[in-house]
Amino acid sequence: MDERVILVAGGAGGIGAETSARLAAAGASIMVSDLDAARAEATADGIVARGGRAAGVACDITNPGQCDAAAQAAVDRF
């Protein structure tokens, strides 16, 4: 997974958070997206604390503009 950048929608809780953590542990850079920006950032902070690469972003996946912005945030960050 090294050099891969993955945007995980709904990544701040439950299955999404676990998926984010496992992908990061495998070497991917993770953009955690969620409706709740604070939870997305907290999840990303937890990944970083364990040695992974991650950032959080607010995103409503029903809004194409927000999806574009989240993808651009991942490109800009990683």
N, CA, C, O and CB atoms as a CASP TS submission, in Angstrom:
PFRMAT TS
TARGET T0000
AUTHOR 0000-0000-0000
METHOD Language model
MODEL 1
PARENT N/A
ATOM      1  N   MET     1       0.806  -1.200   0.000  1.00  0.00           N
ATOM      2  CA  MET     1       0.000   0.000   0.000  1.00  0.00           C
ATOM      3  C   MET     1       0.851   1.267   0.000  1.00  0.00           C
ATOM      4  O   MET     1       0.316   2.368  -0.130  1.00  0.00           O
ATOM      5  CB  MET     1      -0.918  -0.003   1.190  1.00  0.00           C
ATOM      6  N   ASP     2       2.158   1.126   0.143  1.00  0.00           N
ATOM      7  CA  ASP     2       3.005   2.319   0.143  1.00  0.00           C
ATOM      8  C   ASP     2       2.742   3.151  -1.095  1.00  0.00           C
ATOM      9  O   ASP     2       2.527   2.619  -2.184  1.00  0.00           O
ATOM     10  CB  ASP     2       4.489   1.935   0.220  1.00  0.00           C
ATOM     11  N   GLU     3       2.762   4.442  -0.920  1.00  0.00           N
ATOM     12  CA  GLU     3       2.552   5.433  -1.970  1.00  0.00           C
ATOM     13  C   GLU     3       1.110   5.507  -2.465  1.00  0.00           C
ATOM     14  O   GLU     3       0.831   6.241  -3.414  1.00  0.00           O
ATOM     15  CB  GLU     3       3.453   5.133  -3.122  1.00  0.00           C
ATOM     16  N   ARG     4       0.207   4.784  -1.863  1.00  0.00           N
ATOM     17  CA  ARG     4      -1.212   4.889  -2.220  1.00  0.00           C
ATOM     18  C   ARG     4      -1.870   5.928  -1.328  1.00  0.00           C
ATOM     19  O   ARG     4      -1.554   6.041  -0.144  1.00  0.00           O
ATOM     20  CB  ARG     4      -1.933   3.512  -2.085  1.00  0.00           C
ATOM     21  N   VAL     5      -2.779   6.675  -1.907  1.00  0.00           N
ATOM     22  CA  VAL     5      -3.577   7.638  -1.159  1.00  0.00           C
ATOM     23  C   VAL     5      -5.027   7.186  -1.272  1.00  0.00           C
ATOM     24  O   VAL     5      -5.545   6.999  -2.373  1.00  0.00           O
ATOM     25  CB  VAL     5      -3.380   9.114  -1.698  1.00  0.00           C
ATOM     26  N   ILE     6      -5.672   7.015  -0.131  1.00  0.00           N
ATOM     27  CA  ILE     6      -7.036   6.498  -0.108  1.00  0.00           C
ATOM     28  C   ILE     6      -7.929   7.453   0.670  1.00  0.00           C
ATOM     29  O   ILE     6      -7.606   7.843   1.792  1.00  0.00           O
ATOM     30  CB  ILE     6      -7.080   5.081   0.513  1.00  0.00           C
ATOM     31  N   LEU     7      -9.042   7.823   0.072  1.00  0.00           N
ATOM     32  CA  LEU     7     -10.051   8.640   0.737  1.00  0.00           C
ATOM     33  C   LEU     7     -11.132   7.690   1.237  1.00  0.00           C
ATOM     34  O   LEU     7     -11.758   6.986   0.445  1.00  0.00           O
ATOM     35  CB  LEU     7     -10.646   9.742  -0.230  1.00  0.00           C
ATOM     36  N   VAL     8     -11.348   7.670   2.542  1.00  0.00           N
ATOM     37  CA  VAL     8     -12.340   6.777   3.136  1.00  0.00           C
ATOM     38  C   VAL     8     -13.562   7.596   3.532  1.00  0.00           C
ATOM     39  O   VAL     8     -13.505   8.393   4.468  1.00  0.00           O
ATOM     40  CB  VAL     8     -11.754   6.021   4.367  1.00  0.00           C
ATOM     41  N   ALA     9     -14.664   7.396   2.818  1.00  0.00           N
ATOM     42  CA  ALA     9     -15.925   8.084   3.132  1.00  0.00           C
ATOM     43  C   ALA     9     -16.543   7.434   4.362  1.00  0.00           C
ATOM     44  O   ALA     9     -16.564   6.208   4.481  1.00  0.00           O
ATOM     45  CB  ALA     9     -16.919   8.035   1.919  1.00  0.00           C
ATOM     46  N   GLY    10     -17.044   8.254   5.272  1.00  0.00           N
ATOM     47  CA  GLY    10     -17.597   7.722   6.514  1.00  0.00           C
ATOM     48  C   GLY    10     -16.515   7.108   7.384  1.00  0.00           C
ATOM     49  O   GLY    10     -16.756   6.158   8.129  1.00  0.00           O
ATOM     50  N   GLY    11     -15.318   7.668   7.276  1.00  0.00           N
ATOM     51  CA  GLY    11     -14.152   7.068   7.917  1.00  0.00           C
ATOM     52  C   GLY    11     -13.947   7.390   9.376  1.00  0.00           C
ATOM     53  O   GLY    11     -12.950   6.956   9.953  1.00  0.00           O
ATOM     54  N   ALA    12     -14.841   8.130   9.999  1.00  0.00           N
ATOM     55  CA  ALA    12     -14.604   8.567  11.375  1.00  0.00           C
ATOM     56  C   ALA    12     -15.196   7.650  12.433  1.00  0.00           C
ATOM     57  O   ALA    12     -14.971   7.869  13.623  1.00  0.00           O
ATOM     58  CB  ALA    12     -15.154   9.933  11.560  1.00  0.00           C
ATOM     59  N   GLY    13     -15.935   6.647  12.042  1.00  0.00           N
ATOM     60  CA  GLY    13     -16.534   5.787  13.053  1.00  0.00           C
ATOM     61  C   GLY    13     -16.777   4.384  12.538  1.00  0.00           C
ATOM     62  O   GLY    13     -16.866   4.158  11.332  1.00  0.00           O
ATOM     63  N   GLY    14     -16.881   3.457  13.453  1.00  0.00           N
ATOM     64  CA  GLY    14     -17.244   2.086  13.122  1.00  0.00           C
ATOM     65  C   GLY    14     -16.339   1.438  12.091  1.00  0.00           C
ATOM     66  O   GLY    14     -15.113   1.488  12.193  1.00  0.00           O
ATOM     67  N   ILE    15     -16.969   0.829  11.096  1.00  0.00           N
ATOM     68  CA  ILE    15     -16.232   0.124  10.048  1.00  0.00           C
ATOM     69  C   ILE    15     -15.304   1.072   9.295  1.00  0.00           C
ATOM     70  O   ILE    15     -14.190   0.688   8.940  1.00  0.00           O
ATOM     71  CB  ILE    15     -17.203  -0.546   9.072  1.00  0.00           C
ATOM     72  N   GLY    16     -15.745   2.300   9.048  1.00  0.00           N
ATOM     73  CA  GLY    16     -14.915   3.262   8.328  1.00  0.00           C
ATOM     74  C   GLY    16     -13.638   3.596   9.071  1.00  0.00           C
ATOM     75  O   GLY    16     -12.573   3.687   8.460  1.00  0.00           O
ATOM     76  N   ALA    17     -13.728   3.781  10.389  1.00  0.00           N
ATOM     77  CA  ALA    17     -12.543   4.084  11.191  1.00  0.00           C
ATOM     78  C   ALA    17     -11.587   2.898  11.215  1.00  0.00           C
ATOM     79  O   ALA    17     -10.373   3.073  11.116  1.00  0.00           O
ATOM     80  CB  ALA    17     -12.946   4.467  12.620  1.00  0.00           C
ATOM     81  N   GLU    18     -12.130   1.701  11.345  1.00  0.00           N
ATOM     82  CA  GLU    18     -11.282   0.509  11.353  1.00  0.00           C
ATOM     83  C   GLU    18     -10.628   0.302   9.992  1.00  0.00           C
ATOM     84  O   GLU    18      -9.455  -0.063   9.914  1.00  0.00           O
ATOM     85  CB  GLU    18     -12.100  -0.733  11.741  1.00  0.00           C
ATOM     86  N   THR    19     -11.381   0.533   8.921  1.00  0.00           N
ATOM     87  CA  THR    19     -10.815   0.435   7.574  1.00  0.00           C
ATOM     88  C   THR    19      -9.688   1.441   7.401  1.00  0.00           C
ATOM     89  O   THR    19      -8.627   1.105   6.872  1.00  0.00           O
ATOM     90  CB  THR    19     -11.903   0.663   6.507  1.00  0.00           C
ATOM     91  N   SER    20      -9.912   2.669   7.843  1.00  0.00           N
ATOM     92  CA  SER    20      -8.882   3.705   7.758  1.00  0.00           C
ATOM     93  C   SER    20      -7.622   3.278   8.498  1.00  0.00           C
ATOM     94  O   SER    20      -6.517   3.404   7.971  1.00  0.00           O
ATOM     95  CB  SER    20      -9.404   5.032   8.327  1.00  0.00           C
ATOM     96  N   ALA    21      -7.784   2.774   9.712  1.00  0.00           N
ATOM     97  CA  ALA    21      -6.640   2.361  10.529  1.00  0.00           C
ATOM     98  C   ALA    21      -5.875   1.210   9.886  1.00  0.00           C
ATOM     99  O   ALA    21      -4.645   1.214   9.868  1.00  0.00           O
ATOM    100  CB  ALA    21      -7.105   1.957  11.923  1.00  0.00           C
ATOM    101  N   ARG    22      -6.594   0.234   9.365  1.00  0.00           N
ATOM    102  CA  ARG    22      -5.920  -0.927   8.763  1.00  0.00           C
ATOM    103  C   ARG    22      -5.194  -0.564   7.471  1.00  0.00           C
ATOM    104  O   ARG    22      -4.087  -1.041   7.220  1.00  0.00           O
ATOM    105  CB  ARG    22      -6.931  -2.035   8.486  1.00  0.00           C
ATOM    106  N   LEU    23      -5.817   0.275   6.660  1.00  0.00           N
ATOM    107  CA  LEU    23      -5.150   0.703   5.429  1.00  0.00           C
ATOM    108  C   LEU    23      -3.904   1.521   5.746  1.00  0.00           C
ATOM    109  O   LEU    23      -2.881   1.387   5.074  1.00  0.00           O
ATOM    110  CB  LEU    23      -6.111   1.522   4.552  1.00  0.00           C
ATOM    111  N   ALA    24      -3.988   2.367   6.769  1.00  0.00           N
ATOM    112  CA  ALA    24      -2.819   3.150   7.181  1.00  0.00           C
ATOM    113  C   ALA    24      -1.719   2.236   7.708  1.00  0.00           C
ATOM    114  O   ALA    24      -0.545   2.445   7.406  1.00  0.00           O
ATOM    115  CB  ALA    24      -3.209   4.185   8.254  1.00  0.00           C
ATOM    116  N   ALA    25      -2.085   1.228   8.490  1.00  0.00           N
ATOM    117  CA  ALA    25      -1.106   0.285   9.021  1.00  0.00           C
ATOM    118  C   ALA    25      -0.410  -0.481   7.897  1.00  0.00           C
ATOM    119  O   ALA    25       0.734  -0.911   8.042  1.00  0.00           O
ATOM    120  CB  ALA    25      -1.780  -0.693   9.986  1.00  0.00           C
ATOM    121  N   ALA    26      -1.114  -0.647   6.777  1.00  0.00           N
ATOM    122  CA  ALA    26      -0.537  -1.328   5.617  1.00  0.00           C
ATOM    123  C   ALA    26       0.321  -0.393   4.771  1.00  0.00           C
ATOM    124  O   ALA    26       0.928  -0.824   3.790  1.00  0.00           O
ATOM    125  CB  ALA    26      -1.641  -1.925   4.760  1.00  0.00           C
ATOM    126  N   GLY    27       0.376   0.898   5.151  1.00  0.00           N
ATOM    127  CA  GLY    27       1.270   1.830   4.476  1.00  0.00           C
ATOM    128  C   GLY    27       0.625   2.901   3.630  1.00  0.00           C
ATOM    129  O   GLY    27       1.326   3.750   3.080  1.00  0.00           O
ATOM    130  N   ALA    28      -0.694   2.890   3.508  1.00  0.00           N
ATOM    131  CA  ALA    28      -1.370   3.901   2.687  1.00  0.00           C
ATOM    132  C   ALA    28      -1.492   5.224   3.445  1.00  0.00           C
ATOM    133  O   ALA    28      -1.514   5.249   4.675  1.00  0.00           O
ATOM    134  CB  ALA    28      -2.767   3.403   2.260  1.00  0.00           C
ATOM    135  N   SER    29      -1.570   6.308   2.700  1.00  0.00           N
ATOM    136  CA  SER    29      -1.905   7.619   3.261  1.00  0.00           C
ATOM    137  C   SER    29      -3.425   7.744   3.203  1.00  0.00           C
ATOM    138  O   SER    29      -4.033   7.484   2.165  1.00  0.00           O
ATOM    139  CB  SER    29      -1.189   8.805   2.474  1.00  0.00           C
ATOM    140  N   ILE    30      -4.031   8.138   4.312  1.00  0.00           N
ATOM    141  CA  ILE    30      -5.484   8.118   4.425  1.00  0.00           C
ATOM    142  C   ILE    30      -6.056   9.514   4.608  1.00  0.00           C
ATOM    143  O   ILE    30      -5.620  10.266   5.480  1.00  0.00           O
ATOM    144  CB  ILE    30      -5.905   7.234   5.579  1.00  0.00           C
ATOM    145  N   MET    31      -7.037   9.855   3.778  1.00  0.00           N
ATOM    146  CA  MET    31      -7.845  11.048   3.992  1.00  0.00           C
ATOM    147  C   MET    31      -9.161  10.550   4.572  1.00  0.00           C
ATOM    148  O   MET    31      -9.972   9.951   3.865  1.00  0.00           O
ATOM    149  CB  MET    31      -8.058  11.885   2.651  1.00  0.00           C
ATOM    150  N   VAL    32      -9.367  10.796   5.846  1.00  0.00           N
ATOM    151  CA  VAL    32     -10.583  10.374   6.540  1.00  0.00           C
ATOM    152  C   VAL    32     -11.651  11.428   6.282  1.00  0.00           C
ATOM    153  O   VAL    32     -11.487  12.583   6.677  1.00  0.00           O
ATOM    154  CB  VAL    32     -10.335  10.179   8.083  1.00  0.00           C
ATOM    155  N   SER    33     -12.733  11.048   5.628  1.00  0.00           N
ATOM    156  CA  SER    33     -13.816  12.005   5.389  1.00  0.00           C
ATOM    157  C   SER    33     -15.051  11.566   6.156  1.00  0.00           C
ATOM    158  O   SER    33     -15.331  10.376   6.297  1.00  0.00           O
ATOM    159  CB  SER    33     -14.129  12.130   3.871  1.00  0.00           C
ATOM    160  N   ASP    34     -15.780  12.556   6.646  1.00  0.00           N
ATOM    161  CA  ASP    34     -16.984  12.280   7.415  1.00  0.00           C
ATOM    162  C   ASP    34     -17.818  13.552   7.464  1.00  0.00           C
ATOM    163  O   ASP    34     -17.295  14.647   7.256  1.00  0.00           O
ATOM    164  CB  ASP    34     -16.638  11.775   8.852  1.00  0.00           C
ATOM    165  N   LEU    35     -19.099  13.416   7.734  1.00  0.00           N
ATOM    166  CA  LEU    35     -19.947  14.596   7.920  1.00  0.00           C
ATOM    167  C   LEU    35     -19.440  15.460   9.074  1.00  0.00           C
ATOM    168  O   LEU    35     -19.545  16.686   9.035  1.00  0.00           O
ATOM    169  CB  LEU    35     -21.402  14.174   8.177  1.00  0.00           C
ATOM    170  N   ASP    36     -18.895  14.815  10.091  1.00  0.00           N
ATOM    171  CA  ASP    36     -18.408  15.488  11.295  1.00  0.00           C
ATOM    172  C   ASP    36     -16.901  15.713  11.177  1.00  0.00           C
ATOM    173  O   ASP    36     -16.113  14.782  11.342  1.00  0.00           O
ATOM    174  CB  ASP    36     -18.742  14.656  12.569  1.00  0.00           C
ATOM    175  N   ALA    37     -16.509  16.945  10.894  1.00  0.00           N
ATOM    176  CA  ALA    37     -15.090  17.273  10.691  1.00  0.00           C
ATOM    177  C   ALA    37     -14.252  16.947  11.920  1.00  0.00           C
ATOM    178  O   ALA    37     -13.144  16.427  11.790  1.00  0.00           O
ATOM    179  CB  ALA    37     -14.932  18.750  10.341  1.00  0.00           C
ATOM    180  N   ALA    38     -14.761  17.244  13.103  1.00  0.00           N
ATOM    181  CA  ALA    38     -13.990  17.002  14.325  1.00  0.00           C
ATOM    182  C   ALA    38     -13.712  15.513  14.517  1.00  0.00           C
ATOM    183  O   ALA    38     -12.613  15.133  14.923  1.00  0.00           O
ATOM    184  CB  ALA    38     -14.736  17.557  15.545  1.00  0.00           C
ATOM    185  N   ARG    39     -14.696  14.675  14.228  1.00  0.00           N
ATOM    186  CA  ARG    39     -14.490  13.218  14.339  1.00  0.00           C
ATOM    187  C   ARG    39     -13.523  12.721  13.281  1.00  0.00           C
ATOM    188  O   ARG    39     -12.701  11.847  13.555  1.00  0.00           O
ATOM    189  CB  ARG    39     -15.825  12.470  14.213  1.00  0.00           C
ATOM    190  N   ALA    40     -13.612  13.270  12.069  1.00  0.00           N
ATOM    191  CA  ALA    40     -12.679  12.876  11.009  1.00  0.00           C
ATOM    192  C   ALA    40     -11.247  13.224  11.409  1.00  0.00           C
ATOM    193  O   ALA    40     -10.333  12.417  11.242  1.00  0.00           O
ATOM    194  CB  ALA    40     -13.046  13.565   9.673  1.00  0.00           C
ATOM    195  N   GLU    41     -11.065  14.422  11.932  1.00  0.00           N
ATOM    196  CA  GLU    41      -9.732  14.847  12.354  1.00  0.00           C
ATOM    197  C   GLU    41      -9.237  14.025  13.539  1.00  0.00           C
ATOM    198  O   GLU    41      -8.054  13.690  13.603  1.00  0.00           O
ATOM    199  CB  GLU    41      -9.739  16.331  12.714  1.00  0.00           C
ATOM    200  N   ALA    42     -10.122  13.694  14.477  1.00  0.00           N
ATOM    201  CA  ALA    42      -9.726  12.880  15.629  1.00  0.00           C
ATOM    202  C   ALA    42      -9.303  11.480  15.192  1.00  0.00           C
ATOM    203  O   ALA    42      -8.331  10.932  15.712  1.00  0.00           O
ATOM    204  CB  ALA    42     -10.876  12.790  16.641  1.00  0.00           C
ATOM    205  N   THR    43     -10.026  10.907  14.245  1.00  0.00           N
ATOM    206  CA  THR    43      -9.659   9.593  13.723  1.00  0.00           C
ATOM    207  C   THR    43      -8.304   9.662  13.040  1.00  0.00           C
ATOM    208  O   THR    43      -7.456   8.794  13.243  1.00  0.00           O
ATOM    209  CB  THR    43     -10.726   9.076  12.743  1.00  0.00           C
ATOM    210  N   ALA    44      -8.100  10.698  12.227  1.00  0.00           N
ATOM    211  CA  ALA    44      -6.810  10.880  11.558  1.00  0.00           C
ATOM    212  C   ALA    44      -5.692  11.078  12.576  1.00  0.00           C
ATOM    213  O   ALA    44      -4.604  10.525  12.415  1.00  0.00           O
ATOM    214  CB  ALA    44      -6.867  12.078  10.596  1.00  0.00           C
ATOM    215  N   ASP    45      -5.947  11.857  13.617  1.00  0.00           N
ATOM    216  CA  ASP    45      -4.941  12.075  14.663  1.00  0.00           C
ATOM    217  C   ASP    45      -4.550  10.761  15.327  1.00  0.00           C
ATOM    218  O   ASP    45      -3.378  10.550  15.642  1.00  0.00           O
ATOM    219  CB  ASP    45      -5.467  13.060  15.717  1.00  0.00           C
ATOM    220  N   GLY    46      -5.516   9.880  15.541  1.00  0.00           N
ATOM    221  CA  GLY    46      -5.227   8.572  16.123  1.00  0.00           C
ATOM    222  C   GLY    46      -4.341   7.735  15.223  1.00  0.00           C
ATOM    223  O   GLY    46      -3.451   7.032  15.702  1.00  0.00           O
ATOM    224  N   ILE    47      -4.578   7.804  13.931  1.00  0.00           N
ATOM    225  CA  ILE    47      -3.747   7.076  12.970  1.00  0.00           C
ATOM    226  C   ILE    47      -2.328   7.620  12.994  1.00  0.00           C
ATOM    227  O   ILE    47      -1.362   6.856  13.010  1.00  0.00           O
ATOM    228  CB  ILE    47      -4.338   7.175  11.544  1.00  0.00           C
ATOM    229  N   VAL    48      -2.203   8.939  12.997  1.00  0.00           N
ATOM    230  CA  VAL    48      -0.877   9.574  13.030  1.00  0.00           C
ATOM    231  C   VAL    48      -0.147   9.209  14.321  1.00  0.00           C
ATOM    232  O   VAL    48       1.060   8.964  14.300  1.00  0.00           O
ATOM    233  CB  VAL    48      -1.004  11.115  12.904  1.00  0.00           C
ATOM    234  N   ALA    49      -0.862   9.170  15.433  1.00  0.00           N
ATOM    235  CA  ALA    49      -0.251   8.818  16.718  1.00  0.00           C
ATOM    236  C   ALA    49       0.323   7.406  16.704  1.00  0.00           C
ATOM    237  O   ALA    49       1.258   7.104  17.447  1.00  0.00           O
ATOM    238  CB  ALA    49      -1.277   8.947  17.841  1.00  0.00           C
ATOM    239  N   ARG    50      -0.235   6.541  15.858  1.00  0.00           N
ATOM    240  CA  ARG    50       0.259   5.168  15.730  1.00  0.00           C
ATOM    241  C   ARG    50       1.282   5.031  14.605  1.00  0.00           C
ATOM    242  O   ARG    50       1.655   3.920  14.227  1.00  0.00           O
ATOM    243  CB  ARG    50      -0.903   4.215  15.486  1.00  0.00           C
ATOM    244  N   GLY    51       1.734   6.171  14.073  1.00  0.00           N
ATOM    245  CA  GLY    51       2.788   6.142  13.064  1.00  0.00           C
ATOM    246  C   GLY    51       2.315   6.170  11.629  1.00  0.00           C
ATOM    247  O   GLY    51       3.132   6.058  10.714  1.00  0.00           O
ATOM    248  N   GLY    52       1.021   6.315  11.403  1.00  0.00           N
ATOM    249  CA  GLY    52       0.496   6.355  10.041  1.00  0.00           C
ATOM    250  C   GLY    52       0.446   7.765   9.488  1.00  0.00           C
ATOM    251  O   GLY    52       0.750   8.736  10.181  1.00  0.00           O
ATOM    252  N   ARG    53       0.061   7.856   8.237  1.00  0.00           N
ATOM    253  CA  ARG    53      -0.123   9.147   7.565  1.00  0.00           C
ATOM    254  C   ARG    53      -1.614   9.325   7.312  1.00  0.00           C
ATOM    255  O   ARG    53      -2.239   8.511   6.633  1.00  0.00           O
ATOM    256  CB  ARG    53       0.700   9.227   6.218  1.00  0.00           C
ATOM    257  N   ALA    54      -2.177  10.397   7.863  1.00  0.00           N
ATOM    258  CA  ALA    54      -3.619  10.616   7.721  1.00  0.00           C
ATOM    259  C   ALA    54      -3.963  12.071   7.979  1.00  0.00           C
ATOM    260  O   ALA    54      -3.234  12.798   8.654  1.00  0.00           O
ATOM    261  CB  ALA    54      -4.404   9.708   8.678  1.00  0.00           C
ATOM    262  N   ALA    55      -5.082  12.467   7.429  1.00  0.00           N
ATOM    263  CA  ALA    55      -5.670  13.780   7.680  1.00  0.00           C
ATOM    264  C   ALA    55      -7.180  13.603   7.618  1.00  0.00           C
ATOM    265  O   ALA    55      -7.680  12.628   7.056  1.00  0.00           O
ATOM    266  CB  ALA    55      -5.165  14.863   6.641  1.00  0.00           C
ATOM    267  N   GLY    56      -7.898  14.551   8.200  1.00  0.00           N
ATOM    268  CA  GLY    56      -9.350  14.482   8.208  1.00  0.00           C
ATOM    269  C   GLY    56      -9.968  15.647   7.469  1.00  0.00           C
ATOM    270  O   GLY    56      -9.405  16.740   7.414  1.00  0.00           O
ATOM    271  N   VAL    57     -11.140  15.396   6.901  1.00  0.00           N
ATOM    272  CA  VAL    57     -11.851  16.434   6.154  1.00  0.00           C
ATOM    273  C   VAL    57     -13.358  16.196   6.284  1.00  0.00           C
ATOM    274  O   VAL    57     -13.818  15.054   6.317  1.00  0.00           O
ATOM    275  CB  VAL    57     -11.415  16.443   4.650  1.00  0.00           C
ATOM    276  N   ALA    58     -14.110  17.283   6.357  1.00  0.00           N
ATOM    277  CA  ALA    58     -15.568  17.170   6.358  1.00  0.00           C
ATOM    278  C   ALA    58     -16.046  16.944   4.933  1.00  0.00           C
ATOM    279  O   ALA    58     -15.567  17.590   4.000  1.00  0.00           O
ATOM    280  CB  ALA    58     -16.231  18.439   6.968  1.00  0.00           C
ATOM    281  N   CYS    59     -16.994  16.022   4.767  1.00  0.00           N
ATOM    282  CA  CYS    59     -17.526  15.760   3.431  1.00  0.00           C
ATOM    283  C   CYS    59     -18.885  15.081   3.532  1.00  0.00           C
ATOM    284  O   CYS    59     -19.050  14.084   4.234  1.00  0.00           O
ATOM    285  CB  CYS    59     -16.549  14.889   2.614  1.00  0.00           C
ATOM    286  N   ASP    60     -19.845  15.641   2.822  1.00  0.00           N
ATOM    287  CA  ASP    60     -21.159  15.025   2.642  1.00  0.00           C
ATOM    288  C   ASP    60     -21.121  14.390   1.259  1.00  0.00           C
ATOM    289  O   ASP    60     -21.132  15.097   0.252  1.00  0.00           O
ATOM    290  CB  ASP    60     -22.356  16.081   2.788  1.00  0.00           C
ATOM    291  N   ILE    61     -21.077  13.059   1.202  1.00  0.00           N
ATOM    292  CA  ILE    61     -20.889  12.395  -0.091  1.00  0.00           C
ATOM    293  C   ILE    61     -22.077  12.554  -1.033  1.00  0.00           C
ATOM    294  O   ILE    61     -21.992  12.157  -2.195  1.00  0.00           O
ATOM    295  CB  ILE    61     -20.626  10.934   0.126  1.00  0.00           C
ATOM    296  N   THR    62     -23.175  13.123  -0.561  1.00  0.00           N
ATOM    297  CA  THR    62     -24.292  13.412  -1.461  1.00  0.00           C
ATOM    298  C   THR    62     -24.115  14.754  -2.165  1.00  0.00           C
ATOM    299  O   THR    62     -24.936  15.130  -3.001  1.00  0.00           O
ATOM    300  CB  THR    62     -25.607  13.401  -0.689  1.00  0.00           C
ATOM    301  N   ASN    63     -23.048  15.474  -1.829  1.00  0.00           N
ATOM    302  CA  ASN    63     -22.769  16.785  -2.411  1.00  0.00           C
ATOM    303  C   ASN    63     -21.532  16.684  -3.301  1.00  0.00           C
ATOM    304  O   ASN    63     -20.419  16.593  -2.785  1.00  0.00           O
ATOM    305  CB  ASN    63     -22.565  17.859  -1.298  1.00  0.00           C
ATOM    306  N   PRO    64     -21.699  16.698  -4.633  1.00  0.00           N
ATOM    307  CA  PRO    64     -20.559  16.544  -5.535  1.00  0.00           C
ATOM    308  C   PRO    64     -19.440  17.563  -5.297  1.00  0.00           C
ATOM    309  O   PRO    64     -18.263  17.227  -5.419  1.00  0.00           O
ATOM    310  CB  PRO    64     -21.031  16.651  -6.952  1.00  0.00           C
ATOM    311  N   GLY    65     -19.795  18.783  -4.964  1.00  0.00           N
ATOM    312  CA  GLY    65     -18.775  19.798  -4.711  1.00  0.00           C
ATOM    313  C   GLY    65     -17.912  19.456  -3.508  1.00  0.00           C
ATOM    314  O   GLY    65     -16.699  19.663  -3.525  1.00  0.00           O
ATOM    315  N   GLN    66     -18.542  18.932  -2.464  1.00  0.00           N
ATOM    316  CA  GLN    66     -17.780  18.535  -1.283  1.00  0.00           C
ATOM    317  C   GLN    66     -16.902  17.322  -1.576  1.00  0.00           C
ATOM    318  O   GLN    66     -15.797  17.209  -1.043  1.00  0.00           O
ATOM    319  CB  GLN    66     -18.725  18.232  -0.120  1.00  0.00           C
ATOM    320  N   CYS    67     -17.385  16.423  -2.413  1.00  0.00           N
ATOM    321  CA  CYS    67     -16.568  15.266  -2.806  1.00  0.00           C
ATOM    322  C   CYS    67     -15.338  15.720  -3.578  1.00  0.00           C
ATOM    323  O   CYS    67     -14.232  15.237  -3.338  1.00  0.00           O
ATOM    324  CB  CYS    67     -17.393  14.277  -3.658  1.00  0.00           C
ATOM    325  N   ASP    68     -15.534  16.647  -4.502  1.00  0.00           N
ATOM    326  CA  ASP    68     -14.400  17.198  -5.254  1.00  0.00           C
ATOM    327  C   ASP    68     -13.408  17.866  -4.318  1.00  0.00           C
ATOM    328  O   ASP    68     -12.198  17.698  -4.467  1.00  0.00           O
ATOM    329  CB  ASP    68     -14.886  18.203  -6.311  1.00  0.00           C
ATOM    330  N   ALA    69     -13.916  18.627  -3.349  1.00  0.00           N
ATOM    331  CA  ALA    69     -13.044  19.323  -2.403  1.00  0.00           C
ATOM    332  C   ALA    69     -12.273  18.333  -1.530  1.00  0.00           C
ATOM    333  O   ALA    69     -11.097  18.552  -1.241  1.00  0.00           O
ATOM    334  CB  ALA    69     -13.865  20.272  -1.521  1.00  0.00           C
ATOM    335  N   ALA    70     -12.917  17.256  -1.111  1.00  0.00           N
ATOM    336  CA  ALA    70     -12.237  16.248  -0.294  1.00  0.00           C
ATOM    337  C   ALA    70     -11.137  15.562  -1.093  1.00  0.00           C
ATOM    338  O   ALA    70     -10.042  15.333  -0.579  1.00  0.00           O
ATOM    339  CB  ALA    70     -13.242  15.206   0.228  1.00  0.00           C
ATOM    340  N   ALA    71     -11.424  15.235  -2.346  1.00  0.00           N
ATOM    341  CA  ALA    71     -10.407  14.621  -3.201  1.00  0.00           C
ATOM    342  C   ALA    71      -9.235  15.576  -3.411  1.00  0.00           C
ATOM    343  O   ALA    71      -8.077  15.157  -3.376  1.00  0.00           O
ATOM    344  CB  ALA    71     -11.013  14.216  -4.558  1.00  0.00           C
ATOM    345  N   GLN    72      -9.530  16.846  -3.627  1.00  0.00           N
ATOM    346  CA  GLN    72      -8.460  17.827  -3.814  1.00  0.00           C
ATOM    347  C   GLN    72      -7.640  17.984  -2.535  1.00  0.00           C
ATOM    348  O   GLN    72      -6.423  18.159  -2.596  1.00  0.00           O
ATOM    349  CB  GLN    72      -9.043  19.185  -4.240  1.00  0.00           C
ATOM    350  N   ALA    73      -8.299  17.923  -1.383  1.00  0.00           N
ATOM    351  CA  ALA    73      -7.581  18.003  -0.109  1.00  0.00           C
ATOM    352  C   ALA    73      -6.601  16.843   0.029  1.00  0.00           C
ATOM    353  O   ALA    73      -5.492  17.019   0.533  1.00  0.00           O
ATOM    354  CB  ALA    73      -8.571  18.006   1.073  1.00  0.00           C
ATOM    355  N   ALA    74      -7.011  15.655  -0.419  1.00  0.00           N
ATOM    356  CA  ALA    74      -6.115  14.496  -0.377  1.00  0.00           C
ATOM    357  C   ALA    74      -4.925  14.699  -1.304  1.00  0.00           C
ATOM    358  O   ALA    74      -3.790  14.398  -0.934  1.00  0.00           O
ATOM    359  CB  ALA    74      -6.871  13.215  -0.761  1.00  0.00           C
ATOM    360  N   VAL    75      -5.178  15.207  -2.504  1.00  0.00           N
ATOM    361  CA  VAL    75      -4.091  15.473  -3.461  1.00  0.00           C
ATOM    362  C   VAL    75      -3.127  16.501  -2.883  1.00  0.00           C
ATOM    363  O   VAL    75      -1.910  16.327  -2.949  1.00  0.00           O
ATOM    364  CB  VAL    75      -4.659  15.972  -4.818  1.00  0.00           C
ATOM    365  N   ASP    76      -3.672  17.567  -2.319  1.00  0.00           N
ATOM    366  CA  ASP    76      -2.834  18.630  -1.760  1.00  0.00           C
ATOM    367  C   ASP    76      -2.017  18.145  -0.565  1.00  0.00           C
ATOM    368  O   ASP    76      -0.859  18.531  -0.404  1.00  0.00           O
ATOM    369  CB  ASP    76      -3.697  19.813  -1.348  1.00  0.00           C
ATOM    370  N   ARG    77      -2.612  17.312   0.263  1.00  0.00           N
ATOM    371  CA  ARG    77      -1.956  16.868   1.509  1.00  0.00           C
ATOM    372  C   ARG    77      -0.900  15.808   1.266  1.00  0.00           C
ATOM    373  O   ARG    77       0.159  15.822   1.893  1.00  0.00           O
ATOM    374  CB  ARG    77      -2.987  16.329   2.480  1.00  0.00           C
ATOM    375  N   PHE    78      -1.190  14.882   0.348  1.00  0.00           N
ATOM    376  CA  PHE    78      -0.294  13.747   0.163  1.00  0.00           C
ATOM    377  C   PHE    78       0.374  13.741  -1.196  1.00  0.00           C
ATOM    378  O   PHE    78       1.159  12.842  -1.494  1.00  0.00           O
ATOM    379  CB  PHE    78      -1.043  12.468   0.355  1.00  0.00           C
TER
END
